[in-house]
Each structure stands twice: as structure tokens, then as C-alpha cells.
Amino acid sequence: MQNIIEFEKCQKHRGQLKNILLFDKSNIQPLNCLSCAKIAGRNSSKIIDINQFTHSNEYSIFENFPPLEDENLYEQLDQLLADQENNYLDKSISQIQSYFVKLKHEIILKLDQQEDKIKNNIIQIFGKNDSLIERFNIISQKAELKNLYTQYNEESALRIKEIINQMYQNIKQNTQTIKQKVDEIMEVLNKFSLDQPLSVKNQLIQLIQRINFFQGSPINSNKIDKLEQTILLNIKPQKNINQIELLGFEKSKNYVNSQQILIEKLNTNEILIRPSIDGYGISYSNFILDPNKKYIFRLEMQPITENNSNVSFIIGLIKENQINDGELEGGIRLNFQAQSNSKLLSSSTAEQSNKNYEIRIHLQDKLFKIASLPRYHRVYELQNKETIKQNFQLRLAFLLYHSSHRLFINYFSEVDKFENNI
């Protein structure tokens, strides 16, 4: 079990914990309060909350660490690794699967024959060997830093300084190492396209072996030949199956305390979302909702803290152009006490103690409902359905506040129709 760090309070700035690492090149201080770090670093951006190290896993990414010469790489890292490196595989398979759902009645026999091949070759393209996350973890030395802070002493402080000084000494090499892998992945992603498959849809049964999901080839012709066969015929479409492995969540970059939200994919095939501190934050799905599709999400909220005077969170929708700095467009507040004052004009309030829910979304019909599980005996929907405008690009989003709460997403599926009319 991981040790819990007891941070000292700053004598100069009373009430502030000394839980900040300042890693300015000319001034590295392992333990500081935020105010002291800003003064010592002259408002340098080279500061990081030590809790980010101690609560990080191998897929955790830091906004400005380790030190790199090219600051644009931090944004690219965040985009590429926000939902773990498998995100590239997940998004590609999701697009491919969506395409083949429409063709399943015509090409089901061919799908069965090619299913195994596609899995093997897509892994070759986005495989784990020399992965971006491995390079990043080696350079950032998260594991060693995490261990040093969990058993912090004077010797640890010296070692932390040594590690970061070494990063600056190797900054050119580290920058090039990450940039090289980022460029390789971006080249593949930029060439990925569904245009050509759609153009041969009516001839698919005869031309199935010739479909190519890449415009141009980032790899040699032998690999592209295999890739045509494997990406083409992905996992055989099935109805109402749990597709949670294709789902991911991200967090707003600028909205209040959103960056303090922790998102983790668990071994139980669930997605855990939780605030690390009390404060409003927004987390949203890793894809834009298709207005024509019907979606089901299921989740569990733990724990229900009866002593808290305002135990609530909001499930709603957020515009694509506001995911990093805007508020939810509309939502339903799940409220476990009698506090029902939502700031959202289009919100509804659910006042009860259930902790398992099903979310149903079909934007074309302006349907956004939440039902309590397992019996669907309580159903809530948006008071103002005009919030759902078809010319808006929307994502599913959560507005969270309490650090004591854990939100577990355990089911996701696209369905032809909703069962149990609610």
C-alpha cells in the first residue's frame, strides 16, 4: 500500500501546504508552498503539485514536466496520451467498426474470415514496442521520483535535484527522442482516412480485398498490403454489447479545478473519474456524439456521503468548442440531499439515494434521460430540450465537485433501439 505523505505547513504563508516542486533550471526546490514557489521561481511555470507524482500511474502526463526545449511538445503529448497510448488503437477500431456496422448484412461471411487478421496487423501499426509512453516514462523518471517522494528525506531531496539537473543536461537529446516518436505517430494518424472505403461501399463484396484505410503509405508496401486486409475487416459487429474498451474521458484544460480531476482505466474494465480536491471540474467523453446514433452509458457513484450538505454532481452535455473553458450546455443534477439549486437553466434535479444509473442519449430526438438502476423506477430528463440543437457538436460531460466521490463508468454501447420504454 502506498504511503501517504504528510506535508508540512508553510510558516510564511500560513495554511498553505509545502506540496509543490519548483524545478526551474537555476533554482530546484523539492518542497515549497505554492506562494513560495512562485516567489522563488519569479512566477516560473516550472512548478508541479507533488500529489501529481504520488497519485500518478504509468499513463499520467504532466503539463510542463520533464523540461523540454520545444514547449509545443507538451500539448502534443497531452493530445496523444490523454487516454493512454491505446487511444490510437481504440479510435481507429471505433471508426472502422462504425463503418462495418452499416455493411454487416452484406459482408458478414467475409468479416468472419478476416477478423483475426485485422487484430494482428493493427497492433503492428500501433503496437507497444518502443511506445511513446515508454519513452516519456524513461525521460521523466516518474517511477523513481514517485518513490523518492513517498519516502522523502534529505537524501531524497538531493537525488531529486540530481535527476532534474540531469534532465537539463540531456534536454536536447530528450526533446529529440520524444519529438521523433511524436512525429512518427502523427504521420500515421494524419494519413488515416475513411474516404476511400466509403467510395467503394456498393462494390465491397467483390472489392473487399482492395480496401485501403490510408491515403498514401507511411510504411512499406508489404505492410500496407497486410494492413488493407486487417483494418478492413475488424471485429464482427454485435448488437448491445459492452464497448467500454472504446470509451475514454478527458478533462477541461481551463475550467476552474478541472486539471485536478483524475481519470483511470481499471483492470475491472471500468473507467474511474474523481476530483483529487474539492472544487468544480469538468470531464467529458473522448468523442463527439453522433446525432443519428443511440447511446447507452451506465455508471456507479461511490460513496454516498450522507453527512455532506451538498452531495451532488451533474451529468450533461458540453459544446465541442467549449470543452476547455466553457460550462455544460445543459444537464441533470443528481442530488443526494435537498440542495437543488442548479446554475444550469436547462437542468433537472434528481433527489434520491440511488448510486447506479443508466444514461440514454439520442440527439436527433432531443432525448437525454437518466434512469436509476436496476429497475428504472426513477427517470429524469432535461427540462429544456431546446438545449439540444442539431447544429451543435456535443459531448457527454460530468460536472464534479467532491473529492470523496468516485464515478465508475462500467458500460457503453451504441444500440439500434432502446429497450424498456422509459
Number of C-alpha atoms within 10 A of each C-alpha: 3 8 10 11 14 10 15 14 15 17 11 10 13 9 11 17 18 23 22 23 21 26 24 20 13 8 13 21 19 23 21 24 24 21 17 19 28 17 10 16 20 10 12 13 14 20 23 20 18 23 17 17 21 20 12 17 13 12 18 20 24 16 16 15 17 22 22 20 13 12 12 10 17 18 12 15 19 16 13 19 19 19 22 20 18 17 20 18 15 17 16 19 20 17 12 19 21 12 18 21 16 12 17 16 9 13 18 16 12 15 21 13 10 19 18 14 17 22 17 15 19 19 13 13 16 17 15 13 8 9 14 22 21 15 15 22 16 12 21 20 15 21 15 15 20 19 15 18 21 18 12 16 11 8 10 17 18 12 16 22 16 12 17 21 18 11 20 17 11 14 18 13 15 22 18 14 15 18 18 13 17 17 12 12 18 14 13 17 14 11 13 17 16 15 12 13 19 13 11 15 16 12 9 17 15 10 11 19 17 14 23 24 23 21 14 12 15 17 11 8 10 8 14 20 14 18 24 20 21 24 26 26 26 23 21 17 17 12 11 14 12 15 14 18 17 18 22 21 21 24 25 22 15 14 18 14 20 25 18 22 23 20 22 19 20 11 7 7 13 18 21 19 23 22 25 20 16 15 16 18 25 31 29 25 19 19 16 14 19 16 20 11 14 20 21 19 21 20 20 17 17 13 11 17 16 11 8 12 11 16 20 24 22 24 25 26 26 27 20 16 11 14 24 19 13 16 19 25 19 27 31 25 26 24 21 23 19 14 15 17 11 16 12 16 13 20 26 22 22 24 15 13 14 18 16 17 21 19 21 19 22 20 21 14 13 17 14 23 20 25 21 21 17 10 8 14 9 14 15 19 20 23 16 14 16 11 17 24 13 15 7 14 16 27 22 22 27 25 21 26 24 20 15 16 21 18 22 22 23 19 19 21 18 19 15 11 13 15 7 7 6 13
